[in-house]
Amino acid sequence: MDRRGFLTSTGLAAALVLETMPAARAGNDSEGREDGADGPAPSQPHIIWSIFSRHLQWLTTQAYAAANPYQTGALIGQAALQMGFAATNLTVRPGGHVEPASVATNLPLILKGIRSTGCICDEITTGIVPSIDPTVDWVATQYVQQILATAADNGIRLYRFGADAYNASVTPPLFGDVMLQQLEALRVQMQVLDGLNRIYRRMRAAYHTFNNDVGTAIWDLMDHVYTGSETSLLGINYAIGHIVTDGPQSLWSINLRRAMPRLWGTALQDVIWAQNASGQWTSPTVVAGTGMIQWKAFFQLLLQGGYSGPGDLQIEYTIVGAQGQSISLNNTFWADNIQFTSGNLTPAIMLATIGHEVAYYKTQSLAAGWLPSQLTP
């Protein structure tokens, strides 16, 4: 299949019945390399533009992805390159491109498919969430060892994970030292994850900073939860949209500077504050450049701090589809989702929407002082 004509002349149906793929182009298809005791060697500031593969699950049905991982991977790589990305961050989690129970068989094949197009894939997003409850065997129930072993053997060096402490559902709410007790419980589980990372080719784990959870205040992670764990194996995936939601004026930049020593990933999305008819405040995601994030300042801090890693796009705002119906992109769409079968969403709409986002971020990074040679592609 010709990447330049991908999904323009053949349509989505061809993607679902595709049986053969082109010969592999030069790409990253090597096994994971062994790093030294101090972790990966330091590099110059660099951003690799990456697309979160959740936003490409509409390329096939879920059944097709499970039955044809290589072909699905090739479609992912082709779409990513066509939209202007150099890499993809692959979903390896329940409901994702690779189900945890099938990771040993499907992950190697889908990675080969992605890399056959020349698209980079050395990062995955998992559903790994360390439990603060010591009675829960989260390592076994979440297939942690199977995921890390297979990923490490197939050239994956970084994975995204998350956690949710500060139990807000209890009555009365938690205060003071009781909150610290939850952080301490999470710290113990992080040491378990740290130990597993060492076993599996010194895999690196980046905690995704959701708003309202541990990590909104970076000090929770840097000065407590990560205490006692190896610096080179546990880091942060800085979701600027989530952080700005809780600290739009200055907290986001203070957090970013504090996180920089362990900053291994960034998730890019714009947000605003809005008040609904009931007077409640919400923070919806919006088109890049139309929200309240100071993108030039953000990219300047990344450059000044020596950041090297993915610029991973997350597109979760609401758009108007081909039939005039509003649809939130903060969903996992497979090709047989009603939005696609009805024609309200089309491959052309998705390609144009996502392509516009990465083009905007590239422009802002250049305006912030990044050199073209520091950006991939």
C-alpha positions as CSV (number, residue, x, y, z in Angstrom):
1,M,0.0,0.0,0.0
2,D,1.4,3.4,-1.0
3,R,1.6,5.6,2.2
4,R,1.0,8.8,0.2
5,G,-2.4,7.5,-0.9
6,F,-3.2,5.9,2.4
7,L,-6.9,6.0,3.2
8,T,-7.5,8.5,0.4
9,S,-8.2,6.4,-2.6
10,T,-8.8,3.0,-1.0
11,G,-10.9,4.0,2.0
12,L,-11.2,2.4,5.4
13,A,-12.8,-0.9,4.1
14,A,-9.5,-1.8,2.4
15,A,-7.7,-1.5,5.7
16,L,-10.0,-4.0,7.2
17,V,-9.4,-6.7,4.5
18,L,-5.8,-6.0,3.9
19,E,-3.9,-9.3,3.7
20,T,-0.4,-8.3,2.5
21,M,1.9,-5.5,3.3
22,P,4.9,-3.9,1.6
23,A,8.5,-5.0,2.2
24,A,10.0,-3.5,5.3
25,R,11.6,-0.1,5.1
26,A,14.6,0.9,7.2
27,G,13.1,1.2,10.7
28,N,13.7,0.4,14.3
29,D,13.2,-3.3,14.6
30,S,16.0,-4.1,16.9
31,E,15.8,-5.8,20.3
32,G,16.1,-3.8,23.4
33,R,19.6,-2.7,24.2
34,E,21.3,-3.1,27.5
35,D,22.0,0.2,29.3
36,G,24.6,0.7,31.9
37,A,23.9,0.9,35.7
38,D,23.3,4.6,35.5
39,G,20.5,4.3,32.8
40,P,20.5,5.7,29.3
41,A,23.3,8.0,28.3
42,P,22.4,11.7,28.4
43,S,21.5,13.3,25.1
44,Q,21.1,16.8,23.7
45,P,17.6,18.4,23.8
46,H,15.4,16.7,21.3
47,I,11.7,16.2,20.7
48,I,10.3,13.2,18.8
49,W,6.7,14.0,17.6
50,S,4.6,11.1,18.6
51,I,0.9,10.2,18.3
52,F,-0.9,8.3,21.1
53,S,-2.2,5.2,19.3
54,R,-5.5,5.4,21.1
55,H,-6.3,8.1,18.5
56,L,-5.7,5.7,15.7
57,Q,-7.8,2.7,16.8
58,W,-10.4,3.7,14.3
59,L,-8.1,2.3,11.5
60,T,-9.4,-1.2,12.1
61,T,-12.0,-3.0,14.2
62,Q,-10.9,-4.4,17.5
63,A,-11.3,-8.0,16.2
64,Y,-9.1,-7.2,13.2
65,A,-6.4,-5.7,15.4
66,A,-6.4,-8.9,17.6
67,A,-6.3,-11.2,14.6
68,N,-4.0,-9.3,12.4
69,P,-1.4,-7.4,14.6
70,Y,1.2,-7.0,11.9
71,Q,-1.1,-5.5,9.3
72,T,-2.7,-3.3,12.0
73,G,0.8,-2.1,13.0
74,A,1.6,-1.2,9.4
75,L,-1.6,0.9,9.1
76,I,-0.7,2.7,12.4
77,G,2.8,3.5,11.1
78,Q,1.5,4.7,7.7
79,A,-1.2,6.9,9.2
80,A,1.3,8.4,11.8
81,L,3.8,9.3,9.1
82,Q,1.1,10.7,6.8
83,M,0.0,13.1,9.5
84,G,3.5,14.4,10.3
85,F,4.6,12.2,13.2
86,A,7.8,10.4,13.5
87,A,6.6,7.9,16.2
88,T,3.7,6.4,17.9
89,N,3.0,5.6,21.5
90,L,1.3,2.2,21.4
91,T,-1.6,1.3,23.7
92,V,-0.9,-2.0,25.5
93,R,-3.8,-2.1,27.9
94,P,-7.4,-3.4,28.2
95,G,-9.3,-2.0,25.2
96,G,-6.1,-0.9,23.5
97,H,-4.3,-2.1,20.4
98,V,-2.7,-4.9,22.3
99,E,-4.6,-6.7,25.1
100,P,-2.4,-7.6,28.1
101,A,-3.4,-11.2,27.9
102,S,-2.2,-11.4,24.3
103,V,1.0,-9.4,24.8
104,A,3.4,-12.2,24.2
105,T,2.0,-13.0,20.8
106,N,0.6,-9.8,19.5
107,L,3.0,-7.1,20.7
108,P,6.1,-8.3,18.7
109,L,4.0,-8.5,15.5
110,I,2.3,-5.1,15.8
111,L,5.7,-3.5,16.5
112,K,7.2,-5.1,13.4
113,G,4.3,-3.8,11.4
114,I,4.7,-0.3,12.7
115,R,8.5,-0.3,12.2
116,S,8.1,-1.7,8.7
117,T,6.9,1.7,7.6
118,G,9.8,3.6,9.1
119,C,7.7,4.9,12.0
120,I,9.4,4.8,15.4
121,C,7.8,2.9,18.2
122,D,9.9,2.5,21.4
123,E,7.2,3.6,23.9
124,I,4.0,2.0,25.0
125,T,1.1,3.1,27.3
126,T,0.0,0.4,29.7
127,G,-2.8,0.0,32.2
128,I,-0.4,-0.7,35.0
129,V,-1.6,1.0,38.2
130,P,0.3,0.0,41.3
131,S,-2.2,-0.7,44.1
132,I,-1.7,1.0,47.5
133,D,-3.5,-2.0,49.1
134,P,-0.8,-4.5,50.1
135,T,-3.3,-7.4,49.9
136,V,-3.8,-6.8,46.1
137,D,-1.5,-8.8,43.8
138,W,-1.6,-6.1,41.1
139,V,1.6,-7.4,39.4
140,A,-0.2,-10.7,38.5
141,T,-3.7,-9.3,37.8
142,Q,-2.3,-6.6,35.5
143,Y,0.1,-8.9,33.6
144,V,3.0,-6.6,34.6
145,Q,5.8,-9.2,34.1
146,Q,4.4,-10.4,30.8
147,I,4.1,-6.9,29.5
148,L,7.6,-5.8,30.6
149,A,9.3,-9.0,29.5
150,T,7.8,-8.8,26.0
151,A,8.3,-5.1,25.6
152,A,11.9,-5.2,26.7
153,D,12.7,-8.1,24.3
154,N,11.2,-6.1,21.4
155,G,13.0,-2.8,21.7
156,I,10.6,-0.9,24.0
157,R,12.6,1.3,26.4
158,L,9.8,3.4,28.0
159,Y,6.3,2.7,29.2
160,R,3.6,5.0,30.6
161,F,1.7,4.0,33.7
162,G,-0.5,5.7,36.3
163,A,-1.7,5.5,39.9
164,D,-4.5,7.0,41.9
165,A,-4.0,7.7,45.5
166,Y,-5.6,10.3,47.8
167,N,-8.9,8.3,48.1
168,A,-11.5,11.0,47.8
169,S,-14.5,8.7,48.2
170,V,-14.1,8.2,51.9
171,T,-16.1,10.2,54.5
172,P,-14.8,12.2,56.2
173,P,-12.2,13.3,53.6
174,L,-8.5,12.5,54.2
175,F,-6.4,15.2,55.8
176,G,-2.8,15.8,56.8
177,D,-0.7,12.8,57.9
178,V,-3.4,10.4,56.7
179,M,-2.7,11.6,53.1
180,L,1.0,11.0,53.7
181,Q,0.2,7.5,54.8
182,Q,-1.3,6.9,51.3
183,L,1.9,8.3,49.7
184,E,3.9,6.0,51.9
185,A,1.9,3.0,50.8
186,L,2.3,4.0,47.1
187,R,6.1,4.5,47.7
188,V,6.3,0.9,48.8
189,Q,4.6,-0.3,45.6
190,M,6.8,1.9,43.5
191,Q,9.8,0.1,44.8
192,V,8.2,-3.1,43.6
193,L,7.9,-1.6,40.1
194,D,11.4,-0.3,40.3
195,G,12.7,-3.8,41.0
196,L,10.8,-5.2,38.0
197,N,12.2,-2.5,35.8
198,R,15.7,-3.6,36.8
199,I,14.9,-7.2,35.9
200,Y,13.6,-6.5,32.4
201,R,16.5,-4.8,30.7
202,R,16.3,-1.8,32.9
203,M,13.0,-0.7,31.5
204,R,12.0,2.9,32.3
205,A,8.5,3.8,33.6
206,A,6.9,7.2,33.3
207,Y,4.1,8.2,35.6
208,H,1.3,10.0,33.8
209,T,0.2,13.2,35.7
210,F,-3.6,13.2,35.9
211,N,-5.2,16.2,37.5
212,N,-6.6,15.6,41.0
213,D,-4.4,12.5,41.5
214,V,-1.0,12.1,43.1
215,G,1.4,13.9,40.7
216,T,-0.6,17.1,40.2
217,A,1.8,18.4,42.8
218,I,5.1,17.0,41.5
219,W,6.6,17.1,45.0
220,D,4.4,14.1,45.9
221,L,6.4,12.0,43.4
222,M,9.8,13.6,43.5
223,D,10.2,14.0,47.2
224,H,8.1,11.1,48.6
225,V,6.8,8.4,46.3
226,Y,10.1,8.0,44.4
227,T,12.3,8.1,47.5
228,G,14.4,5.0,47.7
229,S,13.8,4.0,44.0
230,E,16.5,4.2,41.3
231,T,16.5,7.6,39.6
232,S,17.1,6.3,36.1
233,L,14.1,3.9,36.1
234,L,11.1,5.8,37.5
235,G,10.2,9.1,35.9
236,I,7.4,11.4,34.8
237,N,5.2,11.7,31.8
238,Y,4.2,15.4,32.1
239,A,0.6,15.9,30.9
240,I,0.6,19.6,30.5
241,G,-3.2,19.9,30.0
242,H,-3.9,18.1,33.3
243,I,-1.4,20.2,35.2
244,V,-2.6,23.5,33.8
245,T,-6.1,22.6,34.7
246,D,-5.1,22.7,38.4
247,G,-2.5,25.5,38.1
248,P,-2.8,27.7,35.0
249,Q,-0.8,30.7,36.1
250,S,2.5,29.6,37.5
251,L,2.1,26.1,39.2
252,W,2.5,24.4,35.8
253,S,5.9,25.9,35.2
254,I,7.2,25.4,38.8
255,N,6.1,21.7,38.5
256,L,7.8,21.4,35.2
257,R,11.1,22.7,36.4
258,R,11.0,20.4,39.5
259,A,10.1,17.4,37.3
260,M,12.9,18.0,34.8
261,P,15.5,15.6,36.3
262,R,13.0,12.7,35.7
263,L,11.0,14.1,32.8
264,W,10.9,11.4,30.2
265,G,7.7,12.2,28.4
266,T,5.2,14.9,27.6
267,A,1.5,14.6,26.7
268,L,0.3,17.6,24.7
269,Q,-3.2,19.0,24.8
270,D,-4.8,22.4,25.3
271,V,-7.5,23.3,27.9
272,I,-9.7,26.1,29.0
273,W,-11.8,26.9,32.0
274,A,-15.5,27.2,31.4
275,Q,-18.6,27.7,33.6
276,N,-21.8,25.8,32.7
277,A,-25.4,26.9,33.2
278,S,-25.4,25.5,36.7
279,G,-22.4,27.6,37.7
280,Q,-20.0,24.7,37.9
281,W,-16.5,25.1,36.5
282,T,-15.1,22.6,34.0
283,S,-11.8,22.3,32.1
284,P,-12.6,21.0,28.6
285,T,-9.8,20.1,26.1
286,V,-9.8,22.4,23.1
287,V,-8.0,22.8,19.7
288,A,-4.3,23.4,20.2
289,G,-3.6,27.2,20.4
290,T,-7.1,28.1,21.5
291,G,-6.8,27.4,25.2
292,M,-4.9,28.9,28.1
293,I,-1.6,27.0,27.9
294,Q,1.4,29.2,27.2
295,W,2.9,26.9,24.6
296,K,5.9,29.1,23.6
297,A,6.9,29.4,27.3
298,F,6.3,25.6,27.8
299,F,8.6,24.7,24.9
300,Q,11.2,27.2,26.1
301,L,11.3,25.6,29.5
302,L,11.7,22.2,27.9
303,L,14.6,23.5,25.8
304,Q,16.3,25.3,28.7
305,G,15.9,22.2,30.9
306,G,17.5,20.0,28.3
307,Y,14.5,17.8,27.7
308,S,14.9,14.9,25.3
309,G,12.0,12.6,24.6
310,P,8.6,12.3,23.0
311,G,6.1,15.1,22.3
312,D,3.1,12.8,22.6
313,L,-0.2,14.3,21.3
314,Q,-3.5,13.6,23.0
315,I,-6.6,14.8,21.1
316,E,-9.7,14.8,23.3
317,Y,-11.8,17.8,22.3
318,T,-15.2,17.9,20.7
319,I,-15.6,18.4,17.0
320,V,-18.6,18.6,14.6
321,G,-18.8,15.6,12.3
322,A,-19.7,15.3,8.7
323,Q,-23.3,15.0,9.5
324,G,-23.4,18.0,11.8
325,Q,-23.4,16.0,15.0
326,S,-21.0,16.9,17.8
327,I,-18.7,14.2,18.9
328,S,-16.1,14.1,21.7
329,L,-12.7,12.7,20.6
330,N,-12.1,11.7,24.2
331,N,-13.2,8.2,23.3
332,T,-11.7,5.0,22.0
333,F,-13.1,4.6,18.5
334,W,-12.8,1.3,16.5
335,A,-13.8,1.2,12.9
336,D,-17.2,-0.3,13.6
337,N,-18.1,2.4,16.1
338,I,-21.4,4.1,15.1
339,Q,-19.7,7.4,14.5
340,F,-17.8,5.8,11.6
341,T,-20.5,3.4,10.4
342,S,-23.0,6.4,10.3
343,G,-20.5,8.6,8.4
344,N,-20.4,11.3,11.0
345,L,-16.7,10.6,11.4
346,T,-14.5,9.6,8.5
347,P,-10.8,8.8,8.1
348,A,-10.3,12.1,6.3
349,I,-11.7,14.1,9.2
350,M,-9.5,12.3,11.7
351,L,-6.3,12.6,9.6
352,A,-7.0,16.4,9.1
353,T,-7.8,17.0,12.7
354,I,-4.8,15.2,14.2
355,G,-2.5,16.6,11.5
356,H,-3.5,20.2,12.4
357,E,-2.5,19.5,16.0
358,V,1.0,18.3,15.3
359,A,1.6,21.1,12.8
360,Y,0.7,23.7,15.5
361,Y,3.1,22.2,18.1
362,K,5.9,22.1,15.6
363,T,5.4,25.8,14.9
364,Q,5.4,26.7,18.6
365,S,8.5,24.7,19.4
366,L,10.4,26.5,16.6
367,A,9.1,29.9,17.9
368,A,10.4,28.9,21.3
369,G,14.0,28.4,20.0
370,W,14.2,24.8,19.1
371,L,16.2,24.1,16.0
372,P,14.8,21.9,13.2
373,S,17.7,19.5,13.8
374,Q,16.4,19.0,17.4
375,L,13.0,17.9,16.2
376,T,12.1,14.6,14.6
377,P,11.1,14.7,11.9
